[in-house]
Amino acid sequence: MLYDDATVLRIIRAARDELNWREIATTNGVKLRTAYSWVAAAHAAEDWENPPRLLRGGRRNTKIQDVHIDYLLGLLDDNCYLTLVEMVDALEARFGVRVTHQTVKRHVDARMYTMKQTHRDNNYRNLPHNKQLRQDYAIKLLSYKSQGKKIFYVDETNFNLWCSRRRGRSLKGKRAVDRNTASKGPISTLSPAYQMME
């Protein structure tokens, strides 16, 4: 049964003034156990002017807080390939919080982050700086050729050890973007060697 604030204040003020709060509670139809909990809470908080209210409902105490989830979502925005185990390890390393991967999955899913196929973003290839670097490389290579120097191309057996996941997490309605290099990995499989002496 819910009681109005005036009734609660009447009882706790009577207890503060050392009056018979039990009689006031009985007169107002309040069970003694309920009135006792109000008086004890007011005494513990030393607040006799506001009715003490027990928290009902709402979120329970959780190990993983909003700041932890925001940190994980920032990591996911930087690298959509993060696995649940890597996210658990990142939480433990940064905040010292140990949770299961299922807990992380529930919280990330609750923020509308879903698994989807990744999209490779290669727009950085045609930035003016990169175009200039490619032009400088071609000019240098042609100048070595015109000087009569031999150019050797060393092939690393053309075996690339790079493996990449094809699915990543991102906000619902947005692409999971891979911002890695344009090739399948960071390994250069062909490199020229110049003859410096004739």
Secondary structure, DSSP 8 states (H G I E B T S, - for coil): ----HHHHHHHHHHHHTT--HHHHHHHTT--HHHHHHHHHHHHHHT--SS------SS----SS-HHHHHHHHHHHHH-TT--HHHHHHHHHHHH-----HHHHHHHHHHTTEEEEEEEE--GGGGSHHHHHHHHHHHHHHHHHHHTT--EEEEE-TT-------SEEEEETTS-EEE-S-SSSSS---EEEEE----
